[in-house]
Amino acid sequence: MSDSQIREAARAIRNGGVVAYPTEAVFGIGCLPDNVRALTRIMEIKKRDPSKGLIVIGGTFGEISGYLDLPEVPRDFFERMRDFWPGPVTAVLPARSGLPALLTGGRSTLAVRVTAFQPVICLCREAGGALVSTSCNISGRQPFRTAREVLGSFPSGTFDGVLDLPCGGNEKPSRIIDGLSGRILRE
């Protein structure tokens, strides 16, 4: 793993940029979750419907917890997630009020994940906390699995950085569950 690449990508993110980076299965696009300008760029890059919202990913629960309305999260949720976090499972949970509508899709919930994938853990730590994580693709199309595919598919200058490291090898993007009911939203 290239520490200098991660530091460079994290610097771009801290400076308000949008970066493409590998996740457990596919390349993701990320920025700081509170940066509305960067969130807007991600929606434009992906041609994504703003009502869909985005995922917030962290290397620790502490990195994502500030985005959640923790008193509204059922206690048994944490017991259930012990088997899945850190790992490739995203949970939709009550969101802290005041988050950007582009992040939540205008809903009172937010999709969050605690990753076990070392490059993302390092990127979050270097960037100062949680990041947005949405698949690197045009909405409705297949996500990319390599930096080469990303660089060859978007115009030069689309991203403020592309972290050229391999994805984690999972076949499918993260499973998404409703953290309140346990219902699977995406297998």
N, C-alpha and C positions, 0 to 999 in steps of 0.2 A: 504494500500500500504506500502511496506517495504522500508523505506528510506535507511536502511543499505544495502539491496540487490541492490538497484539502485546505491548507491555510489560504491559498489564493482564492479558491471558490468561496470560502467563508468570508474573506475580506470583501468580495464582490457582494455577497448577501448583506453583510453589515452596512455596506454603502448604499443599500436600497436596490440592489440588482436582483436579477432572475437568473438562476443557474439550473442546468440540466445535470442530473447525477444518478448513479446506479442505486437501485433498491434491491430488495430480496429477489424480485422477479423481472422487473422491467426498469427502464430509465424513467425517472420522475423529473418534474419541474418544481422548483422550490424558490421560496423567498421568505422573508420574515412575515409571520402571520398578521401583524398589525399594520403592515405597509400597504395602504390602499392603492397607491400608484403601481407598486409591483404586482399586487393582486389583479389589478385591471389589465396589466400587460400579459399576465398568464392567461386570463380569459380571452384576450385578443389573439395571443399565439395559438391557443387551442381551438379558437372559435367555439368556446364553451358557453352554454346557457348559464347565466349568472345565478339562476335559481337552484342549480345543482349543488352549490357549495363546494368546499374543498376539504381535504384531510390535513390534520396537523399531526406531525410525527415528532417523536422525541426519543432520545437515547435512554431516558429515565422517565418515570412517572412524574417526578418533580418538574421536568421541563414542560409537560403538557398540562399539569394540574391547574395552572393559573388561567387557563382558557375555559375551565369547567365550573359549573355551579355545583361545587362539591356537596353541599348539604342536600341537594336533590338527587345525588347518585345513591342508589340503594346499597346498603352495606354488603349484601350478599353478592353484589357485582364483583367486588374485589376478591372474594373467595373463588368465584367462578373463573376470574381472569388469571388466577395464579397459575393455571395450567397453560395459558396462552401467551402471557406477557412475561418477558419480552418475546416477541415473535410476530409472524405475519397475519395478525388478526386485528382488524380495525373495529372499534366500538363507537356507536352513535350514542352520545350522552348529553345531558342537559348542559347548555353553554352558559358561560358567564355573560351577563348582560353587557351591552355596549361593544360587542365585537363587530367588525365590519360585516355588512350584509353579504359581501362577496365571499367571505369565509364561511358563513353559515348557510348561505343560500336564502337568507331572510327568515330562517327558522329559529326556534329556541333551542336547537340541538347542534352539536358539532361532532364530526367524525374524527376520532383520535386513535393513534397507535403508538405503542412503545416497541421500538424495533430492537432486534438482537443482531442486526447486520452492522458489522464493525465500521465500514466506511461512513455510514449514515450517523452512527453514534459519534464518531470523530468530527464529522461535519457539523452536527448540532452543537457539540461542545465548543468547537472553534468559532462558530457563528454566534454563540452566546445563548443558545436555548433551542426551543422547538422551531420547526420549519414547516412550511406548506409542502405537501407531497401529493402531486397529482400526476397521472401517467403522462409521459412525454409523447404526445401525438396530437393530431387534429381530432377533435371529438368524433367518436363513431368509427374511427379507424384503428388499426392495430397499433399498440404501443411499440416503441423501439427498445431493443435489447442491447445495443452497443453504442458507444460514443460515435463511431464511424457512421452508423445509420442516422443518428441525430444530426451530425454535422452535414451529412449529405442530403438531408431532407428539409432543412430550414434555411432561409437566406442567411448569409453572413451577417453577424451583428444581432441576430434574434436574441441570443443569450449573452449574458455578461460573463459567462464561464460555462464550460462543459467539463465535468470531472471524468476523465478518461480512465475509468477502472471498470472491471467486470461486475456484472450483476451477480446476485447471490445464488442463482441456479434454480430457484423455484419456478415451476412451470406456469403458475397462474398468479395474478396480482392477489393482494391480501383478501381474505374472507372478511366480509363486513357483517357485523351483528348489531341488532338493537340492544344496547346495553341495559335497557330497562326490562324488556321482556325475554331477552335471550334468543329471539327469533332471528334466523339467518336471512340477511337482506341480499347478500351476494356470496355465492359459494366459492 
